[in-house]
Amino acid sequence: MTAETTLRLARNFDNIIGVKEASGNITQMDDIIKNKPDNFMVISGDDGITFPLITLGAVGVISVIGNAFPKEFSRMVRLALEGDYTRALNIHHKFTKLFSLLFVDGNPAGVKCLLNAKGFIENELRLPLVPTKITTYEKIREVLNEL
C-alpha cells in the first residue's frame, strides 16, 4: 500500500487507528509518520528496522525475534521510545545478524529454528511449511552462541 493510500485511510476512517508498516521503504514510512493524524499509530512490522522507525516516530513493533528474546527486544523498544537511543542501539546491534537469518528460509521457520536452538520447542512445522536448511540452522546457532 502506498503512503498516500495509508494516509487517506488514516484521515477518512475513524475505525482505522494504525498500520503495521513492513514495506521496507524507509522513505514511505517516514512520509506516513510525518503526515499522519495525531491519533494514528505506526507500528514496525520488521524487527530489523524497528529501532530506526521508532526514532522517526513509530510507537511499537509486531515482532518475530521478540518470540525468542522477549525481554531483550522489548527493552530495546522501551529504551528507544524513551529516547535513550544509545542503549537501544546497542541492543539493536546485538541482533542485526539474526534479523536477516530468521527470514532466509521463510517465516516462521527461522524463529522456530531459533527457539529450537535455545531448547524451547521442537523444530517441527506443518506442510506446506518446512524447517530451515541445515546451513541456516548452523548459522543461527553460531550467532546464538555469540550472544
C-alpha positions, 0 to 999 in steps of 0.5 A, a space after each residue: 500500500 502506498 503512503 498516500 493510500 495509508 494516509 487517506 485511510 488514516 484521515 477518512 476512517 475513524 475505525 482505522 487507528 494504525 498500520 503495521 508498516 513492513 514495506 521496507 521503504 524507509 522513505 514511505 514510512 517516514 512520509 506516513 509518520 510525518 503526515 499522519 493524524 495525531 491519533 494514528 499509530 505506526 507500528 514496525 512490522 520488521 524487527 530489523 528496522 524497528 529501532 530506526 522507525 521508532 526514532 522517526 516516530 513509530 510507537 511499537 513493533 509486531 515482532 518475530 525475534 521478540 518470540 525468542 528474546 522477549 525481554 531483550 527486544 522489548 527493552 530495546 523498544 522501551 529504551 528507544 521510545 524513551 529516547 535513550 537511543 544509545 542503549 537501544 542501539 546497542 541492543 539493536 546491534 546485538 541482533 542485526 545478524 539474526 534479523 536477516 537469518 530468521 527470514 532466509 528460509 521463510 517465516 516462521 521457520 527461522 524463529 522456530 529454528 531459533 527457539 529450537 536452538 535455545 531448547 524451547 520447542 521442537 523444530 517441527 512445522 506443518 506442510 506446506 511449511 518446512 524447517 530451515 536448511 541445515 546451513 541456516 540452522 548452523 548459522 543461527 546457532 553460531 550467532 546464538 552462541 555469540 550472544 
